[in-house]
Every structure is written in C-alpha cells, then in structure tokens.
C-alpha cells in the first residue's frame, strides 16, 4: 500500500513485481517507471509485428499472382498451408518469398544456414525477409536505420547503425541512425566536403571497410569517445552502379568475424539502404525524355548525354549514347544519327585506355563527384589511325544520366590561356572604355586587382582620382590631360584606395582610339599592381643608404685605427744600441685598413740595468684591437718597473687582460736581457718561440709552457733562458710573419728558419730580407725585433 500522508518513506521498501527498482523514491515513481517499460515493450512488439505483417503481406501477394485469387483467399490459403505444415506463419511467408524471388537475399540466407553451427534456413530467411519488408515499408531513412538494427544487426551483436547520404559536392548527410545518442546524431548531421571520415574513406575506395577498432583508423566518426575502442564496418550503398551513400555499423568490441556470407549480408543491407536513398527502385525504367536534352541543346560547346549499362553484378560495363547536341562533330566524319543510341566503347574504343574518359565517366557515375580538366588528352581512331587531341572536359551526373561536354584546345584557346596566365602572373588587368556610350569593360583579373566584386560597376578612367590617394591627384590629372585632351598614350603610377581599406601601388598604361577624323572614340589600356616592386625599391633605397653610412663609418674607424697604431709604433725604427745590444725593429701594418690589428712591440731599458723586449698580438682587428693593444703594452711597461722576471710579468698581464679589459685575448713574448751575465730570460703566452741564429744555423728556442693572455683568470708562465754569445742574432716576431692558410704552423716555422739563417751583412738587412721573403698570406700585421750581441770594446 502507498504510505499515508505524513508517513515517512521507508528506504528499504521494495517495488512491485515487474517494476523498475527506484532506490530512494516513492511508489509513485516506481509505478511511472513500470508504465514506461510496459509502453516501450508494446512499441517494440508493435514494430516487430509491423515488420512481420509486411513480410506476410508480401507472401500473400505472391499467392495472389500464382493462384489468380483475391487477397482474402490468398490469406486463408496461407494460414491453411502454415497449419498443415506445422510451421510458423512468418517462416512459411519467408519461404514463399524466397522461392519466388530467387534473389540475393535468398542466396545469403542459404549461405548463412550452411555455416557449421547455423540455425537452419528458416530463421535466417525470416530475419532477412523481415528486414527487407520493414525497410521497403519504412516511411523514411530514419525508420530504415531502426529496422536494420532491430531485425538484422542486433542478432549480430551490433549496437548502432548510421546511414549516410552522399552529395555530389563530396559532403555527407546523416540520413538516419539508431543506437547512437541523440546528441551525437545532431552533431554529425552534416560532414563538409574534404573531411576524412570512415564513411568517406569507404565511399572513396568503393569497398567494404572492416576495422577492429575505430581508434585504430585515426578517422573521426559518429559515436564520440565512448565508441573509439569498438569495431566498425562501413559499406558503400549503391543502386544501379551509383554510390548514393554508406551504411556504417558499430560494435562495442571487434566486429563479428568477417566471412564471405556475412560480407554478402552487409552488402545486401547496404543495397537496401541505397533503395531508400535513391527514391526509386533501380529496376524502374528511366523516363523516356531526359531533362538534360534541352540543357545540352542550349550549350555552345559539344555535349553528349550518356546512360550506363550494367552487368549482372550491377557494375558499369558500358555507356549508351542517348543524345548529342548540334555542336558535336565526329572526328571520323560519322553523322550524329549514326552515333545516337550506340555504345560508347564501340564508337570510341580508345576512351577505355588507362586514365581515359571512360574511367572518369565511371567514377562520376559511381560517386556523383563532378570531374573537370582544363587540358586532357583524348585519342580517337580515324581510319585505324590514332588521332590525339587536347580538350577541356566536364562530366556531371544528373540522376541516372551523365552529361559530357568538351571544348577543343585549338590555337586560339591556347593563346587565350597563355594571355590569361601571363596577366595573372604579372598582376595585370585590361580594360576598354567606350567614350561614346560610356560602357566600360574589364577582364576578371582587373576586378580582383582593384578589390572589387565581378558584380560591381567598373571604374572609368575619368574617376580614378576618386579612388586614389589625395596626394596623387596632380599626377592623375596630368595623365588624363595627356590621354583625353592631347590624345596621346600616357602612363602613370598612383596609390589606389581599395574597398577593404588597403592601398595598392598601381601603374596604369592607356592609349586613345581615334577614328579617321581623329575623333576620340574609346580608351584602351591596362592596370598593373606594382606594390611589391615599389616596396622592394623603397627597401633597396633604404638598404643602400644604410650601407653607404656603414661604409663611411667603417672607413673612418679604419683611418683612426691606423693613425693610432702608427702614432704608437712607427713602421720602421732606427737601430738601437744599449747595454751591449744592437737592436733593430720592423713593423709592417696590414695592407687593408680594415685588417689593421693589435700587434705590438716594445723595447725598454729598466732601472735595474736590464733590457725588456716584448711582442704581442691581440685577437681581432679594428679599433677595438688597437686600443686593447695600447692597454696591454702600457700595462707591461708599468709592471716591468717592479724588477720581476718575465714569467711573473706575463702572469700579472694575464690578470689585466681578464679583469681590466672587456674580454681581450692575446699572445705575447716577454724577454729580459742582463748585460752583466749576457743571459736572456724569456716567457711566452701562447706565442711562437724566438729564433736564435748562431754560427749560420737558425733554431727555435725550446718551447716553454704558457697559456694565452685572457683565457683563464689565473695562470703561471714557465721561463726559459739562453746564454748569448758574440755574433748571435735573436729574432722575436708575431705570427703575421709566417702564417699561411693552407699550411701548418710547424711547416711555416721550418720555412722561417731556412730564411733566417741566410747570411747578411748586418741586422737591418736580415730583417728586411725576412719581410721581403715572408710567405705569409693572411694580410695580418707583422712585428719583428732582432737583437745582436755587440762585440766587447777593445782594451
């Protein structure tokens, strides 16, 4: 009993038998759910009964035809046969229809029944015939989808079905669906052209696709994420050789194993769908008069109307020429009456070659997608000689017929195409203005160039100023006076203000058209969009100005660098005699001013009665290298006053390079000569070792360790020493003396040793000889210091 008013509801109360449990609700909700379930069962039973009645009505019709009796007598006869045979009425009806039809569904039912473990022919026949009857009796494609799922696909464990209708533009429309949520059906009601889906792929490949999972195809389709792991089957739906849509079936898991019998069943179901999509039975006779005839006769180009001829399997084996318009001229000279009604392959057998017209006709007939080609080769046999021509081809499908039109690619057409192509590439548009009538004619390219629609009125030349930048009014005024008043050809450039707010630089060229009395009749000319050329010229002008400015700055910087370097280190220094040493120096700057670098040399007599000799090379060129050279050279001079040896001096100079300059790196050699002992101590920072010439033999001093200046924060430099003898010559130099692009440093050093040991009359001649015969090819600065130990004074 229902609870009385005010009585609390017992959560544990159970629902009445047959009702849907509704935890936490009262009996009223339970009764409502029971009513809904009962009504749903009644609807399903009514639909099942309707499908059965349609099958029984079909069998009754067969008996009416065979027994030549009325419908009521045929019904009684059907009931009596079922009772006497002891079989259900539906089973008997299916058997009668199968025996009468002997069609694909009959063969499928027998094939399915022959599978081991099958249920026998009767259940399969009933099921398939019920599907056919319900589909043919369905009011729309939505009802067809529901009947397919209920009678044919649910027994195969399928859970949903979608019927897609294909449009000639390549789009797909969801004509009917069952088993999918309503939201999904609404979202997928239309698939635009070019969107790759499973149904579109099946339509394009023209075969049944059997995929284990939808996710594996990476193609979207109706059903959403919940069905991504389920299997799908997509079968093209064709009628009369034309593909009208796709039947797509969904399973919760992998689809039923693919067997030849099941494949035939799916193809038969797809054909049933095609009948509803086509709107008429494929066996119905085509109308006697085609609506395309009047259209074809009204065309200026040759046109042919074709009707497909199908084989027993429904495939196109040929096309029948139904009609030709008056512009058709057969290459072999045959009259139109001889071609009308003939077979296409018999009349034009060369169309069947690969890539030929026949294959295009077959594709358009099957898919409904129009075909157009601007230039297609066509071959025709004329007296058994193959004649190849080129033509523009257009093929469209209209119902069950095809319209084929073409235009021969003659010389005039090719020239027009070339002209149009040239105008498009050059962004040129032509015009003609009749000054007598005011009519202005533009070609299609000119509308696009000026930003107008083809339906917009053209702009007369006299009104160009209204569409141009105000600053160009004077220029256009001179152009119009020359053209219209003086009647001479004229040209000018102006900025056209387009409708979309953008501006284009346009060059207009025009000439007057005069009659025999020099009266102005018309104006002809062309417009060209020169915006890209204009902006390129502007950019080039700006680039030239910037380059000239940069060149002036670079030249000034090079001049200052050279002046600074020459002020500090003159190219030639006279002989120096100090503390028993004879010293000569040569400095050769780079030949090109922009290559002037940071090479330096220095000779200083220290308070300790020692002589410091140093050379160095700053990395880089230009003013930065020259100023860095000044910093390190002067820093080494100041550090030498401390009396430290060459190793510590280079260590301190390395600190200067790291912390008191902006990332300077350099190589250097520092040497201290003690006249009391005639010993020269030296250290190197990544530099080449000095060369000692003794008794006619030149050798490089043994290498000591020392990293280049500025490489690391703290570094130690090893010292070497040499005991000088009377007549010795010591050379300290920078790498500009020996550096070569294609040779190793050791090879260049060996060549220097061979040159240095050549006998000369004095030290100056030796340095001059070294510079003259130097094999360096890098155009770098070069510093060379040469020292000789003077002989002791005579007693």
Secondary structure as GFF3:
##gff-version 3
##sequence-region A 1 795
A	DSSP	alpha_helix	27	67	.	.	.	ID=ss1
A	DSSP	alpha_helix	71	85	.	.	.	ID=ss2
A	DSSP	alpha_helix	89	101	.	.	.	ID=ss3
A	DSSP	alpha_helix	104	113	.	.	.	ID=ss4
A	DSSP	alpha_helix	121	137	.	.	.	ID=ss5
A	DSSP	alpha_helix	141	147	.	.	.	ID=ss6
A	DSSP	pi_helix	148	153	.	.	.	ID=ss7
A	DSSP	three_ten_helix	154	156	.	.	.	ID=ss8
A	DSSP	beta_strand	158	166	.	.	.	ID=ss9
A	DSSP	beta_strand	172	178	.	.	.	ID=ss10
A	DSSP	alpha_helix	182	187	.	.	.	ID=ss11
A	DSSP	beta_strand	190	191	.	.	.	ID=ss12
A	DSSP	alpha_helix	198	205	.	.	.	ID=ss13
A	DSSP	beta_strand	209	211	.	.	.	ID=ss14
A	DSSP	alpha_helix	214	217	.	.	.	ID=ss15
A	DSSP	three_ten_helix	225	227	.	.	.	ID=ss16
A	DSSP	beta_strand	232	239	.	.	.	ID=ss17
A	DSSP	beta_strand	242	251	.	.	.	ID=ss18
A	DSSP	alpha_helix	260	278	.	.	.	ID=ss19
A	DSSP	alpha_helix	292	297	.	.	.	ID=ss20
A	DSSP	beta_strand	302	310	.	.	.	ID=ss21
A	DSSP	beta_strand	316	324	.	.	.	ID=ss22
A	DSSP	alpha_helix	336	339	.	.	.	ID=ss23
A	DSSP	alpha_helix	344	347	.	.	.	ID=ss24
A	DSSP	three_ten_helix	349	352	.	.	.	ID=ss25
A	DSSP	alpha_helix	357	367	.	.	.	ID=ss26
A	DSSP	beta_strand	371	382	.	.	.	ID=ss27
A	DSSP	beta_strand	385	398	.	.	.	ID=ss28
A	DSSP	beta_strand	401	408	.	.	.	ID=ss29
A	DSSP	alpha_helix	411	426	.	.	.	ID=ss30
A	DSSP	beta_strand	428	434	.	.	.	ID=ss31
A	DSSP	beta_strand	440	442	.	.	.	ID=ss32
A	DSSP	alpha_helix	444	450	.	.	.	ID=ss33
A	DSSP	three_ten_helix	461	467	.	.	.	ID=ss34
A	DSSP	three_ten_helix	470	472	.	.	.	ID=ss35
A	DSSP	alpha_helix	473	480	.	.	.	ID=ss36
A	DSSP	pi_helix	481	485	.	.	.	ID=ss37
A	DSSP	beta_strand	490	497	.	.	.	ID=ss38
A	DSSP	beta_strand	503	514	.	.	.	ID=ss39
A	DSSP	beta_strand	520	529	.	.	.	ID=ss40
A	DSSP	alpha_helix	531	568	.	.	.	ID=ss41
A	DSSP	beta_strand	572	578	.	.	.	ID=ss42
A	DSSP	beta_strand	581	588	.	.	.	ID=ss43
A	DSSP	three_ten_helix	593	595	.	.	.	ID=ss44
A	DSSP	beta_strand	597	605	.	.	.	ID=ss45
A	DSSP	beta_strand	610	621	.	.	.	ID=ss46
A	DSSP	alpha_helix	623	640	.	.	.	ID=ss47
A	DSSP	alpha_helix	646	659	.	.	.	ID=ss48
A	DSSP	beta_strand	666	674	.	.	.	ID=ss49
A	DSSP	beta_strand	679	685	.	.	.	ID=ss50
A	DSSP	beta_strand	691	694	.	.	.	ID=ss51
A	DSSP	beta_strand	697	700	.	.	.	ID=ss52
A	DSSP	beta_strand	719	723	.	.	.	ID=ss53
A	DSSP	beta_strand	729	733	.	.	.	ID=ss54
A	DSSP	three_ten_helix	735	737	.	.	.	ID=ss55
A	DSSP	alpha_helix	745	756	.	.	.	ID=ss56
A	DSSP	alpha_helix	763	772	.	.	.	ID=ss57
A	DSSP	beta_strand	782	789	.	.	.	ID=ss58
###
